Amino acid sequence: MLELRALRVDLGAFHVSADLSLTTGGITAIMGASGSGKSTILSAIAGFVPPSAGQIRIDGADVTALAPGARPLSVLFQDNNLFPHLTVAQNVGLGLDPGLRLTPQHREARDVVLTRVGLDGMGDRLPRDLSGGQQSRVALARALLRRRPWLLLDEPFSALGPALRQDMLALLRETTRDEGLSVLMVTHDPGDARSIADSVCMLADGVLAPPAETQELFANPTEVLRSYLG
């Protein structure tokens, strides 16, 4: 379970808060207007932005003061965070060892996940030689290889065209379910949430609402969702 207990983040005059719990398993989407604080909440959970108050707890453990790398989660950002001078295999291998000192077992696991995301035979390529969709697959493969129980996504597929984005969302849903990962996904696109999210948290007026079941929320939209959809 991921718990945000009276969490508050203050960035100058900007404030965002949350007091909710997300159950383990499935995909939860965070939706809200641009600039509402979606990425700020995600960055606080990941450990990149310190909260002003409250606690972040994962599976009962208080992780509020832990460094990002010590938290039981992985993060995918919009730019995929690939190193341009490293090959696909090396970029993915970083998920196992930042020094790329990979054992034969590590290399086998890396190759399995590359095949899993549709990049079999592309391990020697550099990021510049890949399409946008393939770069997203590399970032996803690295996150899967880390085997952290929570995966946070900050609109990593937003730069892709509609067809490629849907392909990546389908791959995300399939692989994270098979790996038993829990997913928290920031998105501005209601279509993305409806296609793969089990639940949705709306963010408005600086407050992140507790999760609501996706289909029920869209069938009976709250005032916040109606305002967001226009």
C-alpha positions, -999 to +999 in steps of 0.1 A: +000+000+000+011+036-008+000+060+019+002+098+017-006+109+052-015+146+055+012+152+029+019+188+019+045+203-005+052+240-006+072+255-035+072+292-029+036+304-033+025+270-047+010+244-024-003+209-030-015+184-005-028+148-003-043+125+023-051+091+008-041+055+004-035+035-028-038-003-026-011-026-040-017-038-075-032-022-105-028+011-122-038+045-107-038+076-128-034+112-115-053+137-136-055+174-134-050+206-153-015+217-165+003+233-136-020+218-110+009+199-093+007+164-107+044+161-113+051+177-079+032+150-061+050+123-081+084+139-074+076+140-037+067+104-036+099+096-055+120+116-032+131+144-055+110+171-038+109+172+001+075+176+016+068+204+040+046+182+062+032+147+064+044+112+057+049+089+027+046+053+036+050+022+013+040-012+026+039+002+061+074+017+061+080+054+064+101+064+034+096+102+037+133+108+046+148+081+023+169+090-007+153+084-041+174+053-048+165+037-014+128+038-020+110+007-033+100+023-066+112+032-101+103+063-121+098+069-158+100+105-169+089+123-201+125+123-215+131+086-207+165+095-191+186+075-215+223+080-217+231+089-254+266+074-253+255+040-239+239+012-260+204-001-254+218-030-235+239-008-213+211+017-206+189-012-196+217-029-176+219+002-154+187-011-138+208-039-123+241-022-115+250+015-120+286+004-127+274-021-153+293-049-136+269-075-149+271-112-140+261-138-166+228-140-147+223-103-150+230-103-187+205-132-191+178-112-172+186-081-192+182-100-225+149-115-213+134-081-205+146-067-238+128-095-256+098-088-234+094-052-245+101-060-282+137-049-285+153-083-291+184-079-313+187-041-306+210-042-277+240-028-295+222+003-308+225+038-294+194+058-284+199+081-314+193+051-337+159+044-321+124+057-327+106+075-300+086+044-292+117+023-291+134+047-267+103+045-244+106+007-245+142+009-234+132+031-204+104+007-195+127-023-198+152-007-174+124+000-149+111-036-151+146-050-146+149-031-113+120-051-099+109-024-075+072-030-064+060+005-074+064+022-108+058+059-111+053+074-145+053+111-153+037+112-188+066+092-204+047+086-236+032+121-241+056+129-270+045+098-290+018+099-316-017+084-307-010+049-322+024+045-306+012+058-273-016+033-272+009+005-280+031+016-251+001+019-227-010-016-237+026-029-232+028-011-198-005-027-186+005-062-198+041-062-184+034-045-151+005-069-144+026-099-153+055-086-131+031-078-102+039-041-101+018-013-088+017+017-110+010+054-103+007+073-136+005+111-142-015+119-173-034+149-188-052+126-213-086+112-201-083+086-229-051+072-214-067+069-180-098+052-194-078+028-214-056+013-187-062+028-153-081+009-126-086+040-106-081+078-109-071+105-085-082+140-095-060+170-086-076+204-084-072+235-062-040+221-047-057+189-033-052+154-046-085+135-041-087+098-031-089+073-059-121+065-076-128+035-098-122+047-134-153+035-152-176+046-123-159+080-123-164+086-160-199+073-159-208+096-130-182+124-132-176+145-102-177+183-105-139+184-107-139+159-136-167+177-154-148+210-151-116+193-163-133+177-193-150+210-202 
